[in-house]
Amino acid sequence: MAGYRLAREYRQRNADATVLLICPDGGQLLQASAAEMADTLGIAVLNNTHVTEIDRLNGNLETPLGRFVFERLMLATDA
């Protein structure tokens, strides 16, 4: 839930930014599915994916699905 709250707040301030939310679980909420939230917020969501490495200096992070480049990285660790 913290990730979705953060994405919502960021989206309000940065309407055109690309947002990728990486969830270690299914990203499900009580009131909406991960797909519904992604559609509502205009973001991409990777469910059941863990970040295995963060390289702040070069602006990328590694997951089992591959490497992703970022300009800004925000971490939301609340359940």
N, CA, C and O atoms as a Maestro MAE file, in Angstrom:
{
 s_m_m2io_version
 :::
 2.0.0
}

f_m_ct {
 s_m_title
 :::
 protein
 m_atom[316] {
  # First column is atom index #
  i_m_mmod_type
  r_m_x_coord
  r_m_y_coord
  r_m_z_coord
  i_m_residue_number
  s_m_chain_name
  s_m_pdb_residue_name
  s_m_pdb_atom_name
  i_m_atomic_number
  :::
  1 25 0.807 -1.190 0.000 1 A "MET " " N  " 7
  2 3 0.000 0.000 0.000 1 A "MET " " CA " 6
  3 2 0.855 1.262 0.000 1 A "MET " " C  " 6
  4 15 0.497 2.257 -0.630 1 A "MET " " O  " 8
  5 25 1.969 1.223 0.695 2 A "ALA " " N  " 7
  6 3 2.826 2.408 0.747 2 A "ALA " " CA " 6
  7 2 3.334 2.774 -0.636 2 A "ALA " " C  " 6
  8 15 3.442 3.956 -0.964 2 A "ALA " " O  " 8
  9 25 3.644 1.781 -1.447 3 A "GLY " " N  " 7
  10 3 4.109 2.039 -2.800 3 A "GLY " " CA " 6
  11 2 3.064 2.743 -3.649 3 A "GLY " " C  " 6
  12 15 3.384 3.653 -4.414 3 A "GLY " " O  " 8
  13 25 1.810 2.317 -3.509 4 A "TYR " " N  " 7
  14 3 0.733 2.957 -4.261 4 A "TYR " " CA " 6
  15 2 0.484 4.383 -3.767 4 A "TYR " " C  " 6
  16 15 0.218 5.282 -4.565 4 A "TYR " " O  " 8
  17 25 0.571 4.585 -2.449 5 A "ARG " " N  " 7
  18 3 0.398 5.947 -1.921 5 A "ARG " " CA " 6
  19 2 1.499 6.861 -2.444 5 A "ARG " " C  " 6
  20 15 1.239 7.990 -2.860 5 A "ARG " " O  " 8
  21 25 2.714 6.367 -2.418 6 A "LEU " " N  " 7
  22 3 3.843 7.142 -2.924 6 A "LEU " " CA " 6
  23 2 3.687 7.430 -4.420 6 A "LEU " " C  " 6
  24 15 3.938 8.550 -4.865 6 A "LEU " " O  " 8
  25 25 3.278 6.431 -5.190 7 A "ALA " " N  " 7
  26 3 3.068 6.616 -6.627 7 A "ALA " " CA " 6
  27 2 1.965 7.642 -6.887 7 A "ALA " " C  " 6
  28 15 2.087 8.464 -7.796 7 A "ALA " " O  " 8
  29 25 0.907 7.602 -6.110 8 A "ARG " " N  " 7
  30 3 -0.199 8.552 -6.275 8 A "ARG " " CA " 6
  31 2 0.287 9.986 -6.008 8 A "ARG " " C  " 6
  32 15 0.002 10.899 -6.783 8 A "ARG " " O  " 8
  33 25 1.016 10.167 -4.915 9 A "GLU " " N  " 7
  34 3 1.531 11.496 -4.579 9 A "GLU " " CA " 6
  35 2 2.519 11.998 -5.637 9 A "GLU " " C  " 6
  36 15 2.471 13.161 -6.039 9 A "GLU " " O  " 8
  37 25 3.395 11.127 -6.073 10 A "TYR " " N  " 7
  38 3 4.372 11.506 -7.094 10 A "TYR " " CA " 6
  39 2 3.675 11.856 -8.407 10 A "TYR " " C  " 6
  40 15 4.030 12.833 -9.067 10 A "TYR " " O  " 8
  41 25 2.690 11.058 -8.773 11 A "ARG " " N  " 7
  42 3 1.942 11.282 -10.020 11 A "ARG " " CA " 6
  43 2 1.240 12.643 -10.002 11 A "ARG " " C  " 6
  44 15 1.172 13.312 -11.033 11 A "ARG " " O  " 8
  45 25 0.722 13.056 -8.854 12 A "GLN " " N  " 7
  46 3 0.051 14.350 -8.750 12 A "GLN " " CA " 6
  47 2 1.010 15.498 -9.033 12 A "GLN " " C  " 6
  48 15 0.600 16.531 -9.562 12 A "GLN " " O  " 8
  49 25 2.261 15.329 -8.692 13 A "ARG " " N  " 7
  50 3 3.254 16.383 -8.879 13 A "ARG " " CA " 6
  51 2 4.009 16.267 -10.204 13 A "ARG " " C  " 6
  52 15 4.596 17.236 -10.684 13 A "ARG " " O  " 8
  53 25 3.984 15.073 -10.782 14 A "ASN " " N  " 7
  54 3 4.753 14.797 -12.004 14 A "ASN " " CA " 6
  55 2 3.893 13.985 -12.965 14 A "ASN " " C  " 6
  56 15 4.088 12.780 -13.127 14 A "ASN " " O  " 8
  57 25 2.955 14.652 -13.588 15 A "ALA " " N  " 7
  58 3 1.958 13.966 -14.411 15 A "ALA " " CA " 6
  59 2 2.554 13.219 -15.600 15 A "ALA " " C  " 6
  60 15 1.987 12.214 -16.030 15 A "ALA " " O  " 8
  61 25 3.663 13.672 -16.135 16 A "ASP " " N  " 7
  62 3 4.230 13.058 -17.333 16 A "ASP " " CA " 6
  63 2 5.372 12.082 -17.058 16 A "ASP " " C  " 6
  64 15 5.911 11.489 -17.992 16 A "ASP " " O  " 8
  65 25 5.743 11.909 -15.813 17 A "ALA " " N  " 7
  66 3 6.878 11.046 -15.481 17 A "ALA " " CA " 6
  67 2 6.525 9.575 -15.654 17 A "ALA " " C  " 6
  68 15 5.380 9.170 -15.452 17 A "ALA " " O  " 8
  69 25 7.514 8.793 -16.025 18 A "THR " " N  " 7
  70 3 7.357 7.342 -16.078 18 A "THR " " CA " 6
  71 2 7.537 6.803 -14.670 18 A "THR " " C  " 6
  72 15 8.511 7.132 -13.993 18 A "THR " " O  " 8
  73 25 6.598 5.974 -14.229 19 A "VAL " " N  " 7
  74 3 6.662 5.410 -12.884 19 A "VAL " " CA " 6
  75 2 6.580 3.891 -12.988 19 A "VAL " " C  " 6
  76 15 5.665 3.352 -13.610 19 A "VAL " " O  " 8
  77 25 7.539 3.209 -12.376 20 A "LEU " " N  " 7
  78 3 7.553 1.754 -12.302 20 A "LEU " " CA " 6
  79 2 7.530 1.363 -10.842 20 A "LEU " " C  " 6
  80 15 8.429 1.737 -10.088 20 A "LEU " " O  " 8
  81 25 6.523 0.620 -10.429 21 A "LEU " " N  " 7
  82 3 6.391 0.138 -9.058 21 A "LEU " " CA " 6
  83 2 6.750 -1.339 -9.049 21 A "LEU " " C  " 6
  84 15 6.124 -2.135 -9.750 21 A "LEU " " O  " 8
  85 25 7.748 -1.710 -8.263 22 A "ILE " " N  " 7
  86 3 8.187 -3.095 -8.167 22 A "ILE " " CA " 6
  87 2 7.708 -3.644 -6.826 22 A "ILE " " C  " 6
  88 15 8.078 -3.138 -5.767 22 A "ILE " " O  " 8
  89 25 6.886 -4.683 -6.887 23 A "CYS " " N  " 7
  90 3 6.272 -5.268 -5.679 23 A "CYS " " CA " 6
  91 2 6.795 -6.682 -5.452 23 A "CYS " " C  " 6
  92 15 6.767 -7.501 -6.370 23 A "CYS " " O  " 8
  93 25 7.271 -6.982 -4.246 24 A "PRO " " N  " 7
  94 3 7.728 -8.339 -3.974 24 A "PRO " " CA " 6
  95 2 6.578 -9.338 -3.862 24 A "PRO " " C  " 6
  96 15 6.791 -10.548 -3.948 24 A "PRO " " O  " 8
  97 25 5.363 -8.830 -3.670 25 A "ASP " " N  " 7
  98 3 4.194 -9.698 -3.590 25 A "ASP " " CA " 6
  99 2 3.305 -9.457 -4.811 25 A "ASP " " C  " 6
  100 15 3.772 -8.922 -5.817 25 A "ASP " " O  " 8
  101 25 2.073 -9.832 -4.733 26 A "GLY " " N  " 7
  102 3 1.168 -9.671 -5.865 26 A "GLY " " CA " 6
  103 2 0.658 -8.266 -6.070 26 A "GLY " " C  " 6
  104 15 -0.039 -8.005 -7.051 26 A "GLY " " O  " 8
  105 25 0.985 -7.351 -5.173 27 A "GLY " " N  " 7
  106 3 0.560 -5.974 -5.318 27 A "GLY " " CA " 6
  107 2 -0.939 -5.774 -5.163 27 A "GLY " " C  " 6
  108 15 -1.474 -4.737 -5.554 27 A "GLY " " O  " 8
  109 25 -1.613 -6.760 -4.595 28 A "GLN " " N  " 7
  110 3 -3.064 -6.684 -4.454 28 A "GLN " " CA " 6
  111 2 -3.459 -5.819 -3.262 28 A "GLN " " C  " 6
  112 15 -2.804 -5.834 -2.220 28 A "GLN " " O  " 8
  113 25 -4.527 -5.077 -3.432 29 A "LEU " " N  " 7
  114 3 -5.117 -4.287 -2.364 29 A "LEU " " CA " 6
  115 2 -6.513 -4.816 -2.097 29 A "LEU " " C  " 6
  116 15 -7.075 -5.529 -2.928 29 A "LEU " " O  " 8
  117 25 -7.065 -4.482 -0.975 30 A "LEU " " N  " 7
  118 3 -8.408 -4.954 -0.656 30 A "LEU " " CA " 6
  119 2 -9.448 -4.426 -1.638 30 A "LEU " " C  " 6
  120 15 -10.378 -5.143 -2.005 30 A "LEU " " O  " 8
  121 25 -9.295 -3.178 -2.062 31 A "GLN " " N  " 7
  122 3 -10.324 -2.571 -2.898 31 A "GLN " " CA " 6
  123 2 -10.020 -2.631 -4.394 31 A "GLN " " C  " 6
  124 15 -10.923 -2.405 -5.200 31 A "GLN " " O  " 8
  125 25 -8.792 -2.926 -4.793 32 A "ALA " " N  " 7
  126 3 -8.458 -2.917 -6.210 32 A "ALA " " CA " 6
  127 2 -7.306 -3.876 -6.500 32 A "ALA " " C  " 6
  128 15 -6.457 -4.127 -5.645 32 A "ALA " " O  " 8
  129 25 -7.294 -4.402 -7.712 33 A "SER " " N  " 7
  130 3 -6.189 -5.261 -8.126 33 A "SER " " CA " 6
  131 2 -4.996 -4.398 -8.531 33 A "SER " " C  " 6
  132 15 -5.127 -3.188 -8.715 33 A "SER " " O  " 8
  133 25 -3.849 -5.024 -8.665 34 A "ALA " " N  " 7
  134 3 -2.650 -4.308 -9.095 34 A "ALA " " CA " 6
  135 2 -2.861 -3.705 -10.477 34 A "ALA " " C  " 6
  136 15 -2.423 -2.584 -10.734 34 A "ALA " " O  " 8
  137 25 -3.527 -4.434 -11.369 35 A "ALA " " N  " 7
  138 3 -3.783 -3.922 -12.719 35 A "ALA " " CA " 6
  139 2 -4.697 -2.703 -12.684 35 A "ALA " " C  " 6
  140 15 -4.487 -1.748 -13.430 35 A "ALA " " O  " 8
  141 25 -5.706 -2.731 -11.824 36 A "GLU " " N  " 7
  142 3 -6.613 -1.587 -11.703 36 A "GLU " " CA " 6
  143 2 -5.876 -0.360 -11.163 36 A "GLU " " C  " 6
  144 15 -6.083 0.754 -11.646 36 A "GLU " " O  " 8
  145 25 -5.019 -0.565 -10.164 37 A "MET " " N  " 7
  146 3 -4.263 0.560 -9.614 37 A "MET " " CA " 6
  147 2 -3.282 1.111 -10.643 37 A "MET " " C  " 6
  148 15 -3.120 2.326 -10.755 37 A "MET " " O  " 8
  149 25 -2.634 0.237 -11.388 38 A "ALA " " N  " 7
  150 3 -1.700 0.692 -12.422 38 A "ALA " " CA " 6
  151 2 -2.435 1.538 -13.454 38 A "ALA " " C  " 6
  152 15 -1.937 2.580 -13.881 38 A "ALA " " O  " 8
  153 25 -3.619 1.087 -13.851 39 A "ASP " " N  " 7
  154 3 -4.411 1.827 -14.830 39 A "ASP " " CA " 6
  155 2 -4.872 3.171 -14.260 39 A "ASP " " C  " 6
  156 15 -4.796 4.195 -14.940 39 A "ASP " " O  " 8
  157 25 -5.342 3.166 -13.031 40 A "THR " " N  " 7
  158 3 -5.825 4.388 -12.388 40 A "THR " " CA " 6
  159 2 -4.716 5.424 -12.250 40 A "THR " " C  " 6
  160 15 -4.933 6.610 -12.498 40 A "THR " " O  " 8
  161 25 -3.523 4.971 -11.852 41 A "LEU " " N  " 7
  162 3 -2.415 5.895 -11.607 41 A "LEU " " CA " 6
  163 2 -1.562 6.161 -12.841 41 A "LEU " " C  " 6
  164 15 -0.729 7.068 -12.834 41 A "LEU " " O  " 8
  165 25 -1.759 5.386 -13.893 42 A "GLY " " N  " 7
  166 3 -0.937 5.553 -15.087 42 A "GLY " " CA " 6
  167 2 0.502 5.142 -14.850 42 A "GLY " " C  " 6
  168 15 1.430 5.833 -15.270 42 A "GLY " " O  " 8
  169 25 0.687 4.006 -14.171 43 A "ILE " " N  " 7
  170 3 2.028 3.512 -13.844 43 A "ILE " " CA " 6
  171 2 2.171 2.078 -14.339 43 A "ILE " " C  " 6
  172 15 1.188 1.425 -14.691 43 A "ILE " " O  " 8
  173 25 3.406 1.605 -14.358 44 A "ALA " " N  " 7
  174 3 3.687 0.203 -14.637 44 A "ALA " " CA " 6
  175 2 3.964 -0.487 -13.310 44 A "ALA " " C  " 6
  176 15 4.585 0.098 -12.423 44 A "ALA " " O  " 8
  177 25 3.507 -1.729 -13.168 45 A "VAL " " N  " 7
  178 3 3.708 -2.490 -11.936 45 A "VAL " " CA " 6
  179 2 4.322 -3.841 -12.287 45 A "VAL " " C  " 6
  180 15 3.825 -4.553 -13.159 45 A "VAL " " O  " 8
  181 25 5.409 -4.184 -11.597 46 A "LEU " " N  " 7
  182 3 5.992 -5.521 -11.694 46 A "LEU " " CA " 6
  183 2 5.691 -6.243 -10.389 46 A "LEU " " C  " 6
  184 15 6.248 -5.904 -9.344 46 A "LEU " " O  " 8
  185 25 4.816 -7.232 -10.448 47 A "ASN " " N  " 7
  186 3 4.447 -7.989 -9.257 47 A "ASN " " CA " 6
  187 2 5.369 -9.188 -9.066 47 A "ASN " " C  " 6
  188 15 6.001 -9.662 -10.009 47 A "ASN " " O  " 8
  189 25 5.431 -9.658 -7.844 48 A "ASN " " N  " 7
  190 3 6.214 -10.849 -7.494 48 A "ASN " " CA " 6
  191 2 7.660 -10.731 -7.983 48 A "ASN " " C  " 6
  192 15 8.240 -11.686 -8.499 48 A "ASN " " O  " 8
  193 25 8.217 -9.547 -7.807 49 A "THR " " N  " 7
  194 3 9.582 -9.264 -8.258 49 A "THR " " CA " 6
  195 2 10.358 -8.617 -7.122 49 A "THR " " C  " 6
  196 15 9.854 -7.724 -6.441 49 A "THR " " O  " 8
  197 25 11.576 -9.069 -6.925 50 A "HIS " " N  " 7
  198 3 12.440 -8.506 -5.898 50 A "HIS " " CA " 6
  199 2 13.589 -7.742 -6.538 50 A "HIS " " C  " 6
  200 15 14.119 -8.154 -7.570 50 A "HIS " " O  " 8
  201 25 13.968 -6.641 -5.929 51 A "VAL " " N  " 7
  202 3 15.159 -5.913 -6.348 51 A "VAL " " CA " 6
  203 2 16.346 -6.606 -5.697 51 A "VAL " " C  " 6
  204 15 16.381 -6.777 -4.479 51 A "VAL " " O  " 8
  205 25 17.311 -7.003 -6.504 52 A "THR " " N  " 7
  206 3 18.471 -7.725 -5.981 52 A "THR " " CA " 6
  207 2 19.698 -6.841 -5.823 52 A "THR " " C  " 6
  208 15 20.626 -7.180 -5.089 52 A "THR " " O  " 8
  209 25 19.701 -5.697 -6.521 53 A "GLU " " N  " 7
  210 3 20.850 -4.790 -6.420 53 A "GLU " " CA " 6
  211 2 20.424 -3.387 -6.834 53 A "GLU " " C  " 6
  212 15 19.661 -3.214 -7.784 53 A "GLU " " O  " 8
  213 25 20.919 -2.398 -6.120 54 A "ILE " " N  " 7
  214 3 20.688 -0.997 -6.464 54 A "ILE " " CA " 6
  215 2 22.036 -0.328 -6.663 54 A "ILE " " C  " 6
  216 15 22.888 -0.353 -5.774 54 A "ILE " " O  " 8
  217 25 22.227 0.269 -7.830 55 A "ASP " " N  " 7
  218 3 23.450 0.999 -8.150 55 A "ASP " " CA " 6
  219 2 23.076 2.481 -8.261 55 A "ASP " " C  " 6
  220 15 22.697 2.956 -9.332 55 A "ASP " " O  " 8
  221 25 23.187 3.196 -7.151 56 A "ARG " " N  " 7
  222 3 22.798 4.617 -7.129 56 A "ARG " " CA " 6
  223 2 23.679 5.470 -8.016 56 A "ARG " " C  " 6
  224 15 23.193 6.398 -8.661 56 A "ARG " " O  " 8
  225 25 24.968 5.171 -8.061 57 A "LEU " " N  " 7
  226 3 25.896 5.995 -8.837 57 A "LEU " " CA " 6
  227 2 25.581 5.974 -10.327 57 A "LEU " " C  " 6
  228 15 25.683 7.001 -10.998 57 A "LEU " " O  " 8
  229 25 25.198 4.813 -10.846 58 A "ASN " " N  " 7
  230 3 24.907 4.680 -12.273 58 A "ASN " " CA " 6
  231 2 23.415 4.730 -12.584 58 A "ASN " " C  " 6
  232 15 23.024 4.682 -13.750 58 A "ASN " " O  " 8
  233 25 22.583 4.825 -11.554 59 A "GLY " " N  " 7
  234 3 21.151 4.967 -11.752 59 A "GLY " " CA " 6
  235 2 20.473 3.751 -12.345 59 A "GLY " " C  " 6
  236 15 19.679 3.870 -13.278 59 A "GLY " " O  " 8
  237 25 20.785 2.570 -11.804 60 A "ASN " " N  " 7
  238 3 20.066 1.392 -12.259 60 A "ASN " " CA " 6
  239 2 19.879 0.416 -11.111 60 A "ASN " " C  " 6
  240 15 20.581 0.456 -10.100 60 A "ASN " " O  " 8
  241 25 18.910 -0.458 -11.305 61 A "LEU " " N  " 7
  242 3 18.678 -1.510 -10.319 61 A "LEU " " CA " 6
  243 2 18.466 -2.821 -11.044 61 A "LEU " " C  " 6
  244 15 18.033 -2.853 -12.196 61 A "LEU " " O  " 8
  245 25 18.776 -3.890 -10.357 62 A "GLU " " N  " 7
  246 3 18.733 -5.224 -10.929 62 A "GLU " " CA " 6
  247 2 17.609 -6.032 -10.288 62 A "GLU " " C  " 6
  248 15 17.407 -5.982 -9.075 62 A "GLU " " O  " 8
  249 25 16.886 -6.771 -11.112 63 A "THR " " N  " 7
  250 3 15.861 -7.702 -10.647 63 A "THR " " CA " 6
  251 2 16.065 -9.018 -11.398 63 A "THR " " C  " 6
  252 15 16.849 -9.065 -12.346 63 A "THR " " O  " 8
  253 25 15.377 -10.080 -10.995 64 A "PRO " " N  " 7
  254 3 15.448 -11.319 -11.778 64 A "PRO " " CA " 6
  255 2 14.944 -11.138 -13.219 64 A "PRO " " C  " 6
  256 15 15.267 -11.940 -14.095 64 A "PRO " " O  " 8
  257 25 14.161 -10.093 -13.459 65 A "LEU " " N  " 7
  258 3 13.641 -9.826 -14.802 65 A "LEU " " CA " 6
  259 2 14.573 -8.966 -15.638 65 A "LEU " " C  " 6
  260 15 14.325 -8.755 -16.825 65 A "LEU " " O  " 8
  261 25 15.641 -8.470 -15.033 66 A "GLY " " N  " 7
  262 3 16.596 -7.652 -15.762 66 A "GLY " " CA " 6
  263 2 16.935 -6.364 -15.043 66 A "GLY " " C  " 6
  264 15 16.570 -6.153 -13.887 66 A "GLY " " O  " 8
  265 25 17.643 -5.510 -15.758 67 A "ARG " " N  " 7
  266 3 18.116 -4.240 -15.219 67 A "ARG " " CA " 6
  267 2 17.177 -3.116 -15.650 67 A "ARG " " C  " 6
  268 15 16.686 -3.094 -16.779 67 A "ARG " " O  " 8
  269 25 16.937 -2.186 -14.728 68 A "PHE " " N  " 7
  270 3 16.092 -1.034 -15.000 68 A "PHE " " CA " 6
  271 2 16.863 0.231 -14.655 68 A "PHE " " C  " 6
  272 15 17.516 0.309 -13.615 68 A "PHE " " O  " 8
  273 25 16.781 1.210 -15.529 69 A "VAL " " N  " 7
  274 3 17.460 2.488 -15.342 69 A "VAL " " CA " 6
  275 2 16.479 3.456 -14.694 69 A "VAL " " C  " 6
  276 15 15.292 3.460 -15.019 69 A "VAL " " O  " 8
  277 25 16.984 4.281 -13.770 70 A "PHE " " N  " 7
  278 3 16.119 5.261 -13.121 70 A "PHE " " CA " 6
  279 2 16.808 6.613 -13.018 70 A "PHE " " C  " 6
  280 15 18.034 6.706 -12.947 70 A "PHE " " O  " 8
  281 25 15.988 7.655 -13.012 71 A "GLU " " N  " 7
  282 3 16.477 9.000 -12.723 71 A "GLU " " CA " 6
  283 2 16.263 9.305 -11.253 71 A "GLU " " C  " 6
  284 15 17.112 9.915 -10.603 71 A "GLU " " O  " 8
  285 25 15.113 8.874 -10.731 72 A "ARG " " N  " 7
  286 3 14.788 9.039 -9.309 72 A "ARG " " CA " 6
  287 2 14.361 7.688 -8.779 72 A "ARG " " C  " 6
  288 15 13.643 6.943 -9.446 72 A "ARG " " O  " 8
  289 25 14.807 7.378 -7.577 73 A "LEU " " N  " 7
  290 3 14.442 6.123 -6.937 73 A "LEU " " CA " 6
  291 2 13.826 6.441 -5.592 73 A "LEU " " C  " 6
  292 15 14.418 7.143 -4.772 73 A "LEU " " O  " 8
  293 25 12.633 5.918 -5.374 74 A "MET " " N  " 7
  294 3 11.939 6.099 -4.098 74 A "MET " " CA " 6
  295 2 11.631 4.722 -3.542 74 A "MET " " C  " 6
  296 15 11.162 3.841 -4.264 74 A "MET " " O  " 8
  297 25 11.894 4.541 -2.269 75 A "LEU " " N  " 7
  298 3 11.638 3.254 -1.632 75 A "LEU " " CA " 6
  299 2 10.466 3.388 -0.661 75 A "LEU " " C  " 6
  300 15 10.438 4.299 0.166 75 A "LEU " " O  " 8
  301 25 9.512 2.485 -0.767 76 A "ALA " " N  " 7
  302 3 8.372 2.442 0.146 76 A "ALA " " CA " 6
  303 2 8.363 1.049 0.771 76 A "ALA " " C  " 6
  304 15 8.061 0.065 0.096 76 A "ALA " " O  " 8
  305 25 8.688 0.969 2.033 77 A "THR " " N  " 7
  306 3 8.870 -0.329 2.667 77 A "THR " " CA " 6
  307 2 7.724 -0.753 3.575 77 A "THR " " C  " 6
  308 15 7.794 -1.808 4.204 77 A "THR " " O  " 8
  309 25 6.678 0.050 3.651 78 A "ASP " " N  " 7
  310 3 5.524 -0.258 4.493 78 A "ASP " " CA " 6
  311 2 4.656 -1.302 3.816 78 A "ASP " " C  " 6
  312 15 4.595 -1.374 2.589 78 A "ASP " " O  " 8
  313 25 3.988 -2.107 4.621 79 A "ALA " " N  " 7
  314 3 3.083 -3.129 4.068 79 A "ALA " " CA " 6
  315 2 1.723 -2.532 3.772 79 A "ALA " " C  " 6
  316 15 0.829 -3.236 3.302 79 A "ALA " " O  " 8
  :::
 }
 m_bond[315] {
  # First column is bond index #
  i_m_from
  i_m_to
  i_m_order
  :::
  1 1 2 1
  2 2 3 1
  3 3 4 2
  4 3 5 1
  5 5 6 1
  6 6 7 1
  7 7 8 2
  8 7 9 1
  9 9 10 1
  10 10 11 1
  11 11 12 2
  12 11 13 1
  13 13 14 1
  14 14 15 1
  15 15 16 2
  16 15 17 1
  17 17 18 1
  18 18 19 1
  19 19 20 2
  20 19 21 1
  21 21 22 1
  22 22 23 1
  23 23 24 2
  24 23 25 1
  25 25 26 1
  26 26 27 1
  27 27 28 2
  28 27 29 1
  29 29 30 1
  30 30 31 1
  31 31 32 2
  32 31 33 1
  33 33 34 1
  34 34 35 1
  35 35 36 2
  36 35 37 1
  37 37 38 1
  38 38 39 1
  39 39 40 2
  40 39 41 1
  41 41 42 1
  42 42 43 1
  43 43 44 2
  44 43 45 1
  45 45 46 1
  46 46 47 1
  47 47 48 2
  48 47 49 1
  49 49 50 1
  50 50 51 1
  51 51 52 2
  52 51 53 1
  53 53 54 1
  54 54 55 1
  55 55 56 2
  56 55 57 1
  57 57 58 1
  58 58 59 1
  59 59 60 2
  60 59 61 1
  61 61 62 1
  62 62 63 1
  63 63 64 2
  64 63 65 1
  65 65 66 1
  66 66 67 1
  67 67 68 2
  68 67 69 1
  69 69 70 1
  70 70 71 1
  71 71 72 2
  72 71 73 1
  73 73 74 1
  74 74 75 1
  75 75 76 2
  76 75 77 1
  77 77 78 1
  78 78 79 1
  79 79 80 2
  80 79 81 1
  81 81 82 1
  82 82 83 1
  83 83 84 2
  84 83 85 1
  85 85 86 1
  86 86 87 1
  87 87 88 2
  88 87 89 1
  89 89 90 1
  90 90 91 1
  91 91 92 2
  92 91 93 1
  93 93 94 1
  94 94 95 1
  95 95 96 2
  96 95 97 1
  97 97 98 1
  98 98 99 1
  99 99 100 2
  100 99 101 1
  101 101 102 1
  102 102 103 1
  103 103 104 2
  104 103 105 1
  105 105 106 1
  106 106 107 1
  107 107 108 2
  108 107 109 1
  109 109 110 1
  110 110 111 1
  111 111 112 2
  112 111 113 1
  113 113 114 1
  114 114 115 1
  115 115 116 2
  116 115 117 1
  117 117 118 1
  118 118 119 1
  119 119 120 2
  120 119 121 1
  121 121 122 1
  122 122 123 1
  123 123 124 2
  124 123 125 1
  125 125 126 1
  126 126 127 1
  127 127 128 2
  128 127 129 1
  129 129 130 1
  130 130 131 1
  131 131 132 2
  132 131 133 1
  133 133 134 1
  134 134 135 1
  135 135 136 2
  136 135 137 1
  137 137 138 1
  138 138 139 1
  139 139 140 2
  140 139 141 1
  141 141 142 1
  142 142 143 1
  143 143 144 2
  144 143 145 1
  145 145 146 1
  146 146 147 1
  147 147 148 2
  148 147 149 1
  149 149 150 1
  150 150 151 1
  151 151 152 2
  152 151 153 1
  153 153 154 1
  154 154 155 1
  155 155 156 2
  156 155 157 1
  157 157 158 1
  158 158 159 1
  159 159 160 2
  160 159 161 1
  161 161 162 1
  162 162 163 1
  163 163 164 2
  164 163 165 1
  165 165 166 1
  166 166 167 1
  167 167 168 2
  168 167 169 1
  169 169 170 1
  170 170 171 1
  171 171 172 2
  172 171 173 1
  173 173 174 1
  174 174 175 1
  175 175 176 2
  176 175 177 1
  177 177 178 1
  178 178 179 1
  179 179 180 2
  180 179 181 1
  181 181 182 1
  182 182 183 1
  183 183 184 2
  184 183 185 1
  185 185 186 1
  186 186 187 1
  187 187 188 2
  188 187 189 1
  189 189 190 1
  190 190 191 1
  191 191 192 2
  192 191 193 1
  193 193 194 1
  194 194 195 1
  195 195 196 2
  196 195 197 1
  197 197 198 1
  198 198 199 1
  199 199 200 2
  200 199 201 1
  201 201 202 1
  202 202 203 1
  203 203 204 2
  204 203 205 1
  205 205 206 1
  206 206 207 1
  207 207 208 2
  208 207 209 1
  209 209 210 1
  210 210 211 1
  211 211 212 2
  212 211 213 1
  213 213 214 1
  214 214 215 1
  215 215 216 2
  216 215 217 1
  217 217 218 1
  218 218 219 1
  219 219 220 2
  220 219 221 1
  221 221 222 1
  222 222 223 1
  223 223 224 2
  224 223 225 1
  225 225 226 1
  226 226 227 1
  227 227 228 2
  228 227 229 1
  229 229 230 1
  230 230 231 1
  231 231 232 2
  232 231 233 1
  233 233 234 1
  234 234 235 1
  235 235 236 2
  236 235 237 1
  237 237 238 1
  238 238 239 1
  239 239 240 2
  240 239 241 1
  241 241 242 1
  242 242 243 1
  243 243 244 2
  244 243 245 1
  245 245 246 1
  246 246 247 1
  247 247 248 2
  248 247 249 1
  249 249 250 1
  250 250 251 1
  251 251 252 2
  252 251 253 1
  253 253 254 1
  254 254 255 1
  255 255 256 2
  256 255 257 1
  257 257 258 1
  258 258 259 1
  259 259 260 2
  260 259 261 1
  261 261 262 1
  262 262 263 1
  263 263 264 2
  264 263 265 1
  265 265 266 1
  266 266 267 1
  267 267 268 2
  268 267 269 1
  269 269 270 1
  270 270 271 1
  271 271 272 2
  272 271 273 1
  273 273 274 1
  274 274 275 1
  275 275 276 2
  276 275 277 1
  277 277 278 1
  278 278 279 1
  279 279 280 2
  280 279 281 1
  281 281 282 1
  282 282 283 1
  283 283 284 2
  284 283 285 1
  285 285 286 1
  286 286 287 1
  287 287 288 2
  288 287 289 1
  289 289 290 1
  290 290 291 1
  291 291 292 2
  292 291 293 1
  293 293 294 1
  294 294 295 1
  295 295 296 2
  296 295 297 1
  297 297 298 1
  298 298 299 1
  299 299 300 2
  300 299 301 1
  301 301 302 1
  302 302 303 1
  303 303 304 2
  304 303 305 1
  305 305 306 1
  306 306 307 1
  307 307 308 2
  308 307 309 1
  309 309 310 1
  310 310 311 1
  311 311 312 2
  312 311 313 1
  313 313 314 1
  314 314 315 1
  315 315 316 2
  :::
 }
}
